[in-house]
Amino acid sequence: MKKSKMKKKDDKKFLNYAHAGASRTKNAFRGIHDFLSTADEDIGENKELLMARSRRLAQGSMIGLSAIKRIRTNVIGKGLKLKSTINNEFIKLPQEKKEELEKQIELLWDFWANSTACDFDRFSNFNQLQSLAMLNMLVDGEAFVLMPLKQRKGDIFHLKVQILDSARCQNPNNENGKDIKNGVELDEEKVPTAYHFKKNDIDSETIRIEAFGKVTGRKNILVVMEKERVGQRRGVPLLAPVIEALHQISKFTEAELMNAALSALFSVFIEQDKGTEKAYGKNPLKGSEYERDDNLKLGNGIIMDLAPGQKITFADPQRPNSKFDLFVSAIATHVGAALEIPYEVLLSSFNSSYSASRAALLEVWKMYHMRREWFVNDFCQPIYEEFLDEIVSKKLVELPGYYENPIIRKCYQKSEWHGQTQGQLNPIQEVKAAIMKIESGLSTLARETREINGSDFNTNHEQTKIEQSKREELIKKDEGGV
């Protein structure tokens, strides 16, 4: 009985993970590092190398650059636009007053956001700053953003946006006893409390920027990144999981391009038999009636005689490689799967059926919407809230109870951000589907307007009234003239 039980117990070993993914004896797992590591070990210790290789691929890999620019263009596009949506359930403003305040806020925001005065470097407007922050996050793994208050001659607003180079976030030289790694300082509760940055590219001296103001609790620095590990201090570049594949495919592509270029040169080899070599030496033309210049060249319409025993062989480099496109497509499919970008979208190759192409677009837009939502929460909304604080403090807009009650303040800060909409493969069918959703109550005019072309329903409605009024005036003039 004991032997039988032992046998059954031993048999179970071959039914659980010990004989599968947790096997220590299978050859497939030899040479694999299978020890648990912290986020500081996995990410922090490799951060600079990953960032350097990611930057190189973003500058020299066509597929890598395609993935980064495609996400940037579809998530940010021309820039995410502010729509003030004051939460009136708590404030109880008259509807007309609410709409008036929203228009005032949006007007002041446009003055600031559409000018380079919003940029600390005086180079970009807010839409372009969004693009820069997104590119930094994708390439480096994160974007560090400061919101200094600086008044310059001719500026209406103090608030500025300053995006820092992620490579400057480094450990200080003399900070013994503090938990600082990769330039990020944690407190006793393992919460980021400060960030350390090099002052310039030459000196190693760093400055310490506290994450939050000690008195006001204001965010001094924004960190735009996708967090994938508990205890993670720095972000991971988008291309990190596919660096090796993109590196190899870039080398393969360069080799194929070089071979294809060389194959375009018409190469000819002259062969001679052993008997000819004994009679005439290594150059059978020397000392014979066929003697001429050693350097034989091909030209247009040239007819040349060869010495006895010689024949011509043409080089056949077998280029371009007929399997090159299949190989690149296969690798691009795997790379796209890792980056949540379908192959058709990554390479802009919509050669399949309408349903397959639409399925690819719908799938990738799930990722675009997710990244847009995160970007709004980490970048756009915090900056907008700082802007609202400034215009209220300067009394450029009157928001009753804004500073007296923090809940009322949050109600005033509520907003929506709209940007690039999904492309339409068949506009007629998609517009009809939008109308059916509105008529059945599954959606609203405002939502469908945003999703179809990214415009605002209220703005369209006001413009429609103006255009309709002008049409009626023209009709009356025509009738009066007749």
ABEGO torsion letter per residue (X at the ends): XAAAAAAAAAAAAAABAAABAABAABAAABGBBABBBBAAAAAAAAAAAAAAAAAAAAAABAAAAAAAAAAAAAAAEAEBBBBBBBBAAAAGBBAAAAAAAAAAAAAAAAAAAABAAABAAGABBAAAAAAAAAAAAAAAGBBBBBBBBBBBBGBABABBBBBBBAAABBBBABBBGBBBBGGBBBBAAGBBABBBBBABAABABBBBBBABBAAAGBBABBBBBBBABBGBABBBBAAAAAAAAAAAAAAAAAAAAAAAAAAABBBBBBBBBAAAAAAAEABAABGBAABBBABBBBBBGBBBBBBBGBBBBBBBAGOBBAAAAAAAAAAAAAAAAAAGBBAAAAAGBBABBAAAAAAAAAAAAAAAAAAAAAAAAAAAAAAAAAAAAAAAAAGABBBBGAAABAAAAAAAABBBBBBBBBBBABAAAAAAAAAAAAAAGABBAAAAAAAAAGBBAAAAAAAAAAAAAAAAAAAAAAAAAX
